[in-house]
Amino acid sequence: MNIGEAASASGVSAKMIRHYEGVGLLPPASRTSTGYRQYNDKDVGRLLFIRHSRDLGFSLEQIGELLDLWQNRGRSSRQVKALAQAHIAELDEKLKELQEMRGALESLVHCCNGDDRPDCPIIESLASEAAVRSRATTHAPQKMGAAKRRQFDR
């Protein structure tokens, strides 16, 4: 099947199929004599696996690991479970961060009158935070490790 048919069968866009090939999640497609990509049922199965993994929020790197484990019939389920548990921990951290963002925004919305006047605590808060970050960035050391940069950005 051509790339459009593979896209329809898998629910993955042609653009993403090319991307997955480029990053090595999908082996390079065979080509017709005119250079068109050709896919088979095995490729579609792999695309479905990738799509479902993406739907669960796994990163491309994690999906690569999952694909390797899927292909390795000698794997232990312990490895797969550990990868999934690590992903759950990442999701929990993201949820915590989202809840904190929601709480901060909810507080700002509560303080805003939402009337015809231009005064708005939401805009004022965003502007003051931008000013603080702008000043901090101009005074920040040039070379800073990732951990220190994250601490500095908070």
Phi, psi and omega in degrees: 000153179277179186295324178295319178293320178295322178296315179296318183291330185257341185078015178250131182295155178302321179299316180290327177299314178298320179296314180298326174295316182298325181267000174089008177283334179237129180297153179305135181289151172291160184237147174283174179297337178266003174095002180283142178292145177232135181236157178237182182299326179296319178297319179296319177300319178294319178296320177297319177299313180298313181299316180294322177298319178294321178300331178272001174087010178292145177285166178299321178297315179296322179296322176302317178295317179297320178298318177299317180293322180297319181285338183271099181291346178269006182292162171257148179293342179302319181295317180295316180298318180298319179296317179294320179295321177297322179293321177300318179298320177297316179297320178300318179295317178296319178299317179299314179297318179295321179295322178294318178297317181298316180298317179296316181292321178298320178297317178295318179297321179297326182280345183272132180287333181063037181250199184276355180282154182281344181295128182212112181297335179293310179296318180298319179295316179298318181293319181292322178294321178296320179293318179298313181295323180296316178294318181296322181293322181288338180257000182286147176299148182295313182254121183215135178292162183300316181296317180293322179297319178296318180295321182292324183286344184285000000 
